[in-house]
Amino acid sequence: MLDIQKIRADFPILNREVNGRPLVYFDNAATSQKPQQVIDKIVEYYTLYNANIHRGVHALSQEATDLYEEAREKVRAFFNIPQAKQVIITSGNTHSINAVASGAHVFVKKDDEIIVSAVEHHSNIVPWQMLCERVGATLKVIPVLDSGELDMQAYEGLLNNKTAFVVVNHVSNALGVTNPVEEIIKGAHKYGAMTLIDGAQSCGHMKLDMQALDADFYTMSGHKMCGPTGIGILYGKEEALNALPPYQGGGEMIDQVTFEHTTYAGLPHKFEAGTPNIAGGIALGAAVDYLNELGMDNIAAYEHELLIYATEQLKAIEGLKIYGDVVNKAAVISFNVTTLHPYDIGTIVDKLGIAVRTGHHCAQPVMERYSIPGTVRASFAFYNTKEEIDIMVQALQRAVSMLS
């Protein structure tokens, strides 16, 4: 059992008011809030041992390097990654995806096919379109059913000997639906295709085991798992990472440089050019410590409880429609109210101190699938409460009465 009031006390931002009302923060799918332990770690770095890493013999550099690499090891253990060198620290989930897509020409040739799903975030669509343009490959799309679930029968029909890469998100940011990634990965591997799973919406909400999952690449967003912004993770199987060329050139990622020829460093440094977000990396380690202390199974169970409660309460509002209302989903509810524009709803509830997301959520194809301009999205985290959900429901009822 989680002690929610004790947990909430760790998050200073939850004490503030917005428009004269206590903050109710339901935009966790966009970014999670940060506990004091993570904030303190950032301050500690800049206060006590601010120095560049991997390059200095002086004490500050050694301390910073040790803590940065400690954080890498914490991430490795947290996701059950075989070796620390398979943990590539990036600037975020989008960086991680682009690092793979930019070098994926070693896996994808002319006339090959790349499969994505119809519920992807733009960051897991556009880089693959760019790859297709570069190499002359074709992008294929797994359709989404009315329920918000992927059409797995159609997916099986898309797979063939031309399939070179399959990329899907673990959890849809627009709908909250959890995709059957284990089945998707197994299907791709039957045809020898590579796989990348976008874990931006899963990494802070469920227990993940990279070895059991068997994806070739898996990307994660630090700021959505209580870590700072500007930090992310790319996991890859060792063979896949070795085959992938570097995304960026510069310092740190080299072995030997001459004007005639350059050789690259080994993993993970081959993909970590330049000075990284050192404070962010170290603070991500503190975020992992925090999540470990709470327990990912406890987090998942409590967030599911919030999801069930919120779904029941929202369905009582006349004219409210939930998209992706399925059993297997994360604590994200995407909805509209008949005749009302989602932006108008979002604006009114903001006046009452409630932060929800409105719009297409960087997933325009999803909105086109349902012929809607966007949705209101309420996304929950383990520091939220049922009482906050009641406040949101009351605010929505007020918005409906005002705008109808």
N, C-alpha and C positions, 0 to 999 in steps of 0.2 A: 504493500500500500504506500502511496505517495502522500507525504504531508504537504498539501498544496499551499497552505498559508505560509509554511516555512520556506517553501520553494519561491513563492511570490516575493518574499522579503529579500531574496537574492537578486531581484531584478529592479534596480532603482527607477527605471523609466515607468514602471507600473504605478508609481506613487504620484505621477504628475496629473494635472488636469488639462483638458482640451475644451476650449469654449466654455469654461466654468464647470465642466463635468468631469468626474473621474474617468480616466482613459480606459476604454475597452478596446483592446488591440486584437483584431481578428484578420490581420493581413500577414499571417505567418508564412503563407506560401510564397510571398514576395521576399520577406526576410524575417528571421527570428530575432527576438530581443536577446540582449547579452547579460549574463549574470555578472555580478560584481567581481567574481573570481577571474573572469576573462578580461574585464576592463582593467583590473589591477595588474594583470600580467603585461598588458600593453604599456601601462605607465611605468612598471618596473623595468622593462627593457630600455626605454628611453631615459630613465632616471639613473640606472645603475650600470648597464653594460652595453650601451649603444656603440656598436662597431660593426664593420662588415665581417662576413663569415667566410670560412674556408680558405682565407688568404693571408691571415696575419698570425704571427707567432706571439704577439703580445697578449696580455691577460684578458683584456676585454674581448678581443676577437675569439679567443679560445672559449671563453664563457658563453658568448653568443652562439658560437658554432655548436657547442655541446648541447645547449638547450634547444636549438633548432633541430638538430639530429635526434634529440630525445623525443621531440614532437613527432617527427617522422615515424619513429618506432612505435609511439602510442597509436598513431593512425594505422600502422601495419597490424598491430594486435587487435585493435577495435574492429577492423573489417576482416580479420583472419586472412591477411595477405601473406603469401609464403615468405617473401624477403623484403627488407626495407628498401632495397634498390628498385623495387617495383612500385614504390610510392613516389610518383612525380608530383611535386608541389608546384601549382600553377597559380594564376591570378584569379581563377574562378572556373565555374562549370563551362562557360562559353569558351574560355581559353583551352580547357581540356579537350572539348570536342574539336575545336579548330586545329589543335596540335595533331590530332589523329587524322582528320579529314585532309589537312594540307599535305600530309605525307602518304596518304592511302593509295596514291597511284602505284605503289609497289604491290598492292593487293588487287587493284581494280584496273582493268585494261579496256581498250576500245571494244564496244559492243557488249561489255558486261552489264549487269544490272545491280542496282542498289535498291534495297527495299527499306522504306520508312513507313511510319504509320500516319493515319489521318489525324491523330491527336497530339502531334509533336509541337513543342515550343519552337518558335522560329529559329532558335540557336541550334536546333537539331534537324533543321530542314535546309536552310540557306547554305551552310558549308558543304553539304552533300550535293546540292545543285551546282555549286561552283566546281566541285570535283568532277561531276558529270560533264560540265562544259569543257574542262581542261582535257579530259581523257577520251571523251566521246562515249561515255556510258549513259545508261538510261535509268531514270528514277521511277520506281514502281511504288504504289501506295496501298497499304493495307486499309480497307474501308472500315468505318466505324458504324456499328449498329445503332438503332434509335436509342437503345439503352445506354449508350456511351461506351460499351465494350467493343473490343476489336473483333472483326469478323474472322475468326480463326480458320474457318473453312476456306475463305477467300485467300488467307495467308498461305495455306498449304498449296493452293492452286497457283500462287505466284512463284513459289520456289521451283527452281529448275537448275540445270547445269550452268546457266549463265549467271546465276546469283553469286555475286562476289562479296557483298557486305549487307548485313541487316542491322538497322539502327532503330531502336525504339526507346521510349521513356519507361521507367519502372512504374511511375505514378504520373498520371496526367495532371499538369498544373492547372488546366482549365476546368477539368471535371472532377478530379480527385480519384478517378477510377484506377485501381491497381491492375496493371497488365500482367498476363501470364508469361513472364519473361523466361522462366525455366523452359516452358514448352517452345517458346519462340527460339531460344538459343539452340535447343536440341534439334529443331527442324532445320535451322540454318547449317548446323555442323554436319548434318546428313549429306548436304551438298557441298561440303568443303568451304562454306562461306564464313567470313569473319563476322564478328558481332561486336556492337558497342551498345551499352545500356546507359541511358542518361538517368543518373540517380539523384538529380538535384532535389526532387521532392520526396525521396525515400530515405536518404542518408541520415536524417535527423529524427526519423519517426518509426523505424523498424530495425530489428536486428538483421545485419547483413553479413553473409559469409561468402567471400569472393571465391574460395576454393570449391565450395559446394555449388555455387551458381554457375561457374564454368564459362562466364563471358570472357571474350578476348580482351575487351576494354570496358571499363566502367568509370564513369565520371561523377564527381561529387562537388557540392557547393558548400564551402565552409560557413558562409554567413547564414545558411539555412539550417545549421546545426549548432546554433549558439556561438559560433565563432565570428571573427571580424569579417568585414567586407574586404574584397581584394585578395582572397585566398581560396584555393580550391585544390582538388586532388584528381589526378589521372592515375588509375590503376591499369596495368596491362600485364598479360602473361609475358614471361621473360622473352620467349621467342618472338612474340609479336612486337614488343618494344625494341628488341635488337634489330628487327627487320625495318622498323619505321625510321625514316630519316629525321633529323632534327627539324623542329619548327622554326627556330630562330638561331642566328649565329651571333657570336660575341664572346665575352669573357665567361669563364667558368665551364663552358660546354666543350672546350677543346682539350686535345691531348698535346699535339705539336702543331705549330703554325709556321709555315714559310710562305713566301710569295709564289712558290711553285705548287705547294700542296698542303692541305690541312687535314689532320686526323682528329677524330672526335673522342671525347671522354666516354667512359663507360656509364652505365646506368647508376644513379638517376640523373647525373649531372649533364648528360648529353641533351636533355630537354629543359635544362634550367639555366638558360643564358642570362647573364647580367646579375645585378644585385636584386635579390628577391625581396618580397615583403617579409622581412625578418621578424618584426614585431607580430605581424599577422600569423606567421607560421608558428611561432612560440605560443601565441594566445590560442591558436587552434588546438594545440596540445592541452591547454587548460580546459577548453570546451569539451574535449574528449574525456578528460578526467571527470568533469561535471556530469556528463551523460552516463558514464560508467557507474558513477556513484548512485545515480537514480535507478539505473538498469533499463535497458532498451525494451525489454519485455513489459516492464511496469509502465513505461511511457506509452507504448503501443496500446496496452489495455485501457489506460485511462483516456487517451485521446479517442479511442473507439467509443468509449462510454459517452464522451462529449458529443461525438458525431451522432450517435443514436438519439440522444436527448434533443439535440438541435434539430435534427430531421423531423422528429415528431412534433416539436413546437412550431416549426415553420410551416408544416403541412396544414396546420389549423388556420393559416391566414388565407382568406378567400382570394382566389385568382393567382396564387403563387405556384409556380412550376419549377421543380428541381431537375436539372440536367445531370445525367450520370447517377441516377438513384438506384444503385445496385448494392449487393451485399459486400462484394470484395472491393473496398475503397478505403482511402485515407481520410483523415479528418478535414475534408474540404467539401463545402457545399456551394455549388454554383446554381444560381436561380434567377428568375425574373418574375415580375408581377404583371398580370395582364394589363395592357394599355399604358403601362408606365415605362419610361426610359430608365435603364439602370443608372445612368449618370445622375438623374434627378434623385433617385432613392439614395445613392451614395452621398450626395451633397446634404440631404436633410439629416441623415443619421450622423454625419460628421459634426453637424451643429450640436448634436447631443453627446459628442465625445466618443463616438464609435468609429473605429477605423476598419472599413472593409474595402475591397478592391472592386472597381467597376471597369468595364471595357472588354477588349478582346483577349486580354491576358497574354499578349504575344503569341496568340494561337488563332490567327484569322481563319485558317481552313476549318477549324472546329465551329466557329460561328457561322461560316458559310454553310456547313453541313446542316445546321439547324435553322438557317434563314433568319438569324437574329443579329442585331448590331453588336451585342455583347451581353454580359451577365453581371450580376452582383455576386461576388465571391467572398464567402466567409470561411476563413481557414484557421484552425485551432491548433494550440500547442499545449503542452503539459502544465503550463502555468495559468491557463484559462480556467474559468469556473462555469458551472451551470447558472449561477446568479448573473454572470455577465451575458450569458445566452438569453436569459429572461429580459434583460435590459434591451438587448438588440431586438428581440421579438416585439417588445412594446414600442420601440422606436419605429420599426417597420410598419406596425399597425397604424401608428400616427402618420407616417409618410403616406400610406395608402389612403387614409381618410383625407389628408390635405390635398393630395394630387388627383383623386378620383373625381 
